[in-house]
Amino acid sequence: MPVHDEPIEVQYEPSSDLEAPARFLWRDRLWVVRDILARRVQADVGVWQVVAANGAAGPQGIYELAEPANGGPWRLSSTGLER
């Protein structure tokens, strides 16, 4: 996966007992989360691996969204191939 370290804005949607990312704004584009593949914690950062698309009909890709435990801004940590 290509590595990034770019700020993103995340919008949540309640999902069972966790608030899961539903959408994120990256490079002035809105990405819609289609599926959550995994969630893990590493070095006090929650990392969500998601399938997302740019808009309703855009091609889907795999993205890793990093949520700092200290409440700092979310980061896009990596992007993957189209799915």
Residue, then its C-alpha position, 0 to 999 in steps of 0.5 A: m500500500p502506498v503510504h501517506d500522512e495527510p490530514i482528513e476530516v471524518q464523519y461518523e456513523p454509529s455501528s453497534d458499540l463503536e463509532a465507525p467512520a462513514r465518510f471522509l474528506w481528503r484532498d477536497r473530495l468526499w469519500v464514502v466508506r462502503d465496508i470496514l475490513a479491520r480495526r486495530v490499535q498500534a502505538d495509541v492510534g486506532v487504525w481503520q482499514v476501509v473500502a471507500a469510493n469517491g462519491a456514489a459511483g466511483p471506483q472502490g479502493i482500500y484505505e487506512l484511516a488513523e485516529p489518534a487516541n489523544g483526540g488529535p486530527w485523523r490522518l490518511s495513513s495509506t491507500g491501496l489498489e482498487r477493489 
